[in-house]
Amino acid sequence: MIERLEHCTICPRNCGARRENDHGSGFCGMGVLPSLARAALHFWEEPCISGTRGSGTVFFTGCALRCVFCQNAEISNAGFSGKIYRPKELSALFFRLVEQGAHNINLVNPTHFAPAVAEALAYRKLPVPVVYNCGGYESVKTLRELEGLVDIYLPDFKYGKNDVAKRYSRAPDYVEVALLAIAEMVRQRGGPVFDEAGMLQSGVLVRHLLLPGNTQNAMEALRLLKEHFGSEILVSLMAQYVPCGKVNDEQYSELNRRITKRELSKVEAYLYGLGMEGFVQERSSAQKDFIPSFHLEGL
C-alpha cells in the first residue's frame, strides 16, 4: 500500500507535491489514502448506469480540476472533512453496496486517489461492473495502471476550447489531455457492450455539461468527440447545470443562471446532426434537489 508520495504525478497537474496518508500539499489538497464523502445507491445517472436498482456511487473528496461552477463544491475543495479508507476497507465498502442491489460500483471523482483505488479493486474482484466517473483530465500513465480493473469509463469532456478550460478550471491544456485520456479509455474497453436488460457492462460514455453562454464550446466539444471516436463511444449531453461554486463572484457572473431552452435545443440539434449515439438530459434536471447530500451517508 502506498503511504507516501514525495513528488506526486498522478494527475496531469504534475504538481510534484508531497502527499502522506491523510494530508497533502498539492493541487487536490489530499493525502494518498482515499477520503470519502458518501457511499449510497444513486438513481439519477444515465438509464444504462442507474437502471432500476441504482448505481453504487462512492463520492471521493478533493479534486484535480476544481471547476469554478462545481456542483459538488462542498466536497471538491480541501476543506471538507471526509472519512479516510484504506484499500481493504474500501473494497469491503464496495461489496456492501453490491449487497444493497447496486447494478455497478460507481467511483465519483477518484482521479487523485487512483493508486489506492486500484489496490482496492484488485483486492477482491467485484461481481458487478466498475464505473470510473471522472472529470476527463486524466494521466494516460495512471489510466494504464487501472487496465483490467475498470469496466466502464464515464469521463467528462467539459471543454472543446482551451481558453474556456483555462478560465473555468485553470487547465489550459484540457482539450489535448482529455482527448488522449479518452483514447486510452477506448483502447482499454472498446465499444459499448450492454446486457439483455440494457445495462452498460463495458465501454466509454462521455459526458458534456452544457454551460450557460457556452453553446460554441459545447458544439466544438461534440465535434471533437465525433472526429476522434465516432461510434466507439456513447455521449451524454447534460442539461442539469445550476449555479454553484464560485459563480456568484462578479468574475464569473456569466455563469450565474441556468441554461435556456434555446441553448439546449441548439446543441441537441447539433449532436443529432453528428449522428452520435447516447443520451440528452431534460432541462427539468436543473434542480439542486438532484445534488446528493454529503453527510458521510453510508460510511
N, C-alpha and C positions, 0 to 999 in steps of 0.2 A: 504494500500500500504506500502510495506517495504521501509523505507527511510534510514535505517542504519543497518549494521551488525557489531556487536562488535567482533565476532570471527567466521569468515566465514568457513563453511564446505560444501559448495555447490558442489564442485568437489572433486575427490579423492586426490588432493594435501593436503586437510585438513590443509591449511596453517594458519588458525586461524586469518587471517588479519582483520583489521578494514576497512570496506567499507561504504562510505556515498554516497549521491545522485549521484554525478558525478565524484567522485575520490575515489581511494583506494590504499592500500599499499601491496596488496597480489601478488601472482604469476602472475595473469592475469592483474594486474595493473589498474583494472576498478572499478568504483563505482557500486552501485546496480541498478541504472536506465540504461536501455539499451542504448548503444551508437551504432549508425548505420553508415555504410559507403555507402550503396547503396540499392535501392529497385526498381527492374525492372523485366520485363519478360526476361527469360533466356531460350535459345533453345538448350543448349549443355549438358543437363543431359541425363540420360538413356531414351530411347524412351518412356517407360511407365511412365516417370515423366514429360518430356518436351512436349510430344505429338505434336500437330500442332499449338497450340496457345501459348505455352511457360509456364514455371513454374514461379510462382510469387516469385522470390528469394529476401530475405531480409538478407543482409550481416551485421553481428554484428562485432564490433571491439574488440580487445583484444583476449586472448586465454588462455586456461588452459593447453595446450600442448606446443605450440611454437616450433614446429619441426625445425631443422636446415635447412631443404630443403623446407620450406613452400612456396607454390606458391602465397599465399596471404600475404606474409610477410609485405607488405606495411601497412596492417591494423591489422595484428595479434599481433604486438607489441604495447606497450602502448603509442607510440609516435604519432599515427595517431589521428587527431582531428575529431572525428565523431560527428554526431548530436544526441543530447540526446532526448529520447522519454519517456514520461510517459505511463503507461499501456493503458489508454483510448486512447491516441494519436496513440499508436502502433496498437491497434485494428482498428482504422479508416484507418490507412495505409494499413492494410491487405485488408480491403474492397475496397480500391481504386484499388488495384491490381486485385481483383476479377472483378471489373467493366471493367478493361482493357482486360479481357478474360482469365486470368490465370487459368490453369487446377487445380492448387493447390497453397497453400501458403507454401513456402519452406524456413524454418528458418536455415540459414547457420551459424554454429558455435555459437549456443545460450547458450551453457552449463553454463557459468558463470553468465548469466542473467536469469536463469531458473525461479526463483520465480516471477519476473516481467512479463516474457513471459507467464507463467501460468495464471497470473491475466488478461493479455490482451486477451488471448484465452477464458477465462471464461466470459469475459465482454459481448460478443455477439457471438453466435455460427455462425461459417462460413459455407457457403453453398458448400464449396469445401474441399477436404482432406487437413489436416495439415501434413507437412513433417518436421520431426526433423532431420536435417542434421548435424551430429556431428562427432567428432574425435574418438568415441568409448571409450574414457577414461572418464567414467561417474560413478556417485554415484548411487547405486540402490535406496537409500533413496530419492534422488532428482527425479529420474525417476518415482518413485511411486507417487510423488506429481503431475506428469503430466498425470497420468492414466485417460483415458476418454477424454483428450484434444488433444491427438496426434493420427492420423490415420496411418501414415506411419513413421516408424523409418528407417533412412538412415545413419547408422553409418559406419565409417571406422573400419577395423580391420587391423591396419597398420603393426603389427609385430606378427610373430609366435615365436620369440625368444626374451627373456627379455634383453639379452646383447645388441642386436641391438636397442631395445627400450631405453635402458639406454644411449646409445651413441648418438642417434639422437633426443630423446625427453626428456631426463632426467626423464624417467619413468620406473624404474627397475621392477615395478610390473605390467606393462601394460597388459601382456597376461592374467593373472588371473583376473584383474579388468575388462578388456574389455569382457571376456567371461561371467562373472557374469552379466555385464550390458546388453549384447545381450540376455542372457537368460531371463532377466526381460522384455526386449522389446518383445520377443517372447511370454512370458506369457501374456502380455497385449493384443497383436494384433493377435496372432496365425499365421497360414499360409497365403500366399499371396492371395488376392482377387482382381480380375480385373473386369472392366465393359465391356460392349459389344464392345467398341472401343479399348480394350487392354490397357487401362489406369489403373495403380495400384490405388486401392481405400483403401486398408488396408494391413498391413503386415510389414515385415522386409526385407530390401535389404541391404546387407553388401558389402562394397567396400574394395578392396585391391589395393593400388597403387604400382605397380612394380617399385622398385628402382634399379638403375644400380649396378651390382655386388651382388645382393641380391636374387638370384633365390632360394636358400635354405630357406631363411627366408620366401619367398612368398609361397613356397610349404608347409612348415610347418604351415603357417597361414591357408591355404586352407584345409590341413589335419585336423586341429583342428576344423574348421568350420563344416566339414563333420562329424567328430566324435561326436560333441556336438549337432548339429542342423539338419543335414541331409536335408530332403526336406521341413523342416519348414521355411527355408529362401531362398531368392534368393541371388546370388553372382554376383558382378560386378568386373571383373579384368580390372584394368585401366592401360593404356599404355601412358598416357598423360604427364609423367614426363619430365620436362625441368629444367635445373639447375637454381635454385633460392635461395633466402635467403642467408645463410652463406656458401654455398658450394664452393665459390671462395677461402675461407680460406684454407690454406695448411692442416689444421687439418682434413678437410672433403673432400679432393681433389678427393677421390674415387667416390664421387657423382657428380663430375663436368663434366658430359657427359649425353647424352640421353641413353636410353636402346637400346640394339641391337635387330635385328630381331631374332637372335638365342635365346636370353634370353626370349623374349616374346613367341616364339614357344615352348620352353621347358616348361614354366609354363602353357601355354594354353593347351598343351597336358596333363599335369598332372591334370588340372582342369577337362577336358573332361573324363579322366580316372576315376575320382572320381564319375562321373555321376551326378554332381550338376547342377541345372538349373540357368540360369542368362544371363550375357552379357560379351562380351570381346571387349574392345576398340581397335581400329586400331592405329598403330604407327603414322599415319598421324595426330593424335590428339595432338602430342607433339609439340605444337607451342605456343609461348607466345601470339599470336593473340587471342587465346581462353580464356585467363585470362581476366576477366572483368576489366573495368576501374573504379577506385574508386575515384570519384569526387563528392560524395554525390548525384549521379543521382537518381531522383525520390523522393528526400527527401525535 
